[in-house]
Amino acid sequence: MKQLLDLRGIVTVLNTPFLDDDSIDLEGLRRNVRYAIGAGVAGFLVPAMASEVGKLSARERLQLVETVISAADGTVPIVGGASAPQQSDRLGAARDLVRLGCDGILVSIPFETEAMYRADVQELASLNPKFLMLQDWDFTGSGLPLALIVDMFNEVEVFRCLKIETANANAKYSQVLEVTHGRLHVSGGWAVQQMIEALDRGVHAFMPTGMHHAYSRIFASYTSGDRNAAIALFHRLCPILAFSNQHLDVSIHFFKRLLHAQDVYTTSRVREPIQPFDAYQERRAAELIALAMRVEEELSNSAKK
């Protein structure tokens, strides 16, 4: 019988920091990793969509992963992102990530037919990652068929985790947990918008960006039995989530600006193409960054007492 993957809590998706010359700020990335570990995160996912992965070269992707593995120094698991439009590119990225020593591999595979999807998963599994995390990505529909998820879980030994990001994701969390008898690790990315409900349903991990102290404290409070404290802190974050989760580009802008304001990243630079903030977004982002910094500072100070 497969054992449940022991990865519970906040698995931070790292934004890629850039210097003014558009090169990757590797020291800023190291600072973010150390800051997040100090705040209590359970692991990292890199690179992924929040990392502006489509704007990175293959070498830059490897640089990110190498730097994170080195900075984490074995304290938390590292999940390497191998997603790409073509299977040949996914395989190439996955080989590199296995070679680098990632604890797991995440991949998003476009769904066309069940036969093609199964074949792609089996091919990736043949590379023998420590575990394979599939990204069930479909913002307009229900994503991967439930029966297919169950079949692959039973047939593919390394398929241990499903990251669900679909329309009505909360219902799917419960469905997947029920049909796999809770043995398939279930995580969510944009699930932080409904974090309390997802925790109520038994989701094992969440994959947001930034606000490391706040997310980690919500998870810790809930799992220690203090649901009311988790809800109270989550409610403080709701205005930030309402703004930042409008669009992936808004989220990237916002959390890079927050990390820059916290002196974690040297700049808040993003790579083009990306939707720019207009004057209204600039004003609201500044207000909410101030709120996020107050919350993070309060939690950091309370943890030191």
Disulfide bonds with the S-S distance in Angstrom:
none
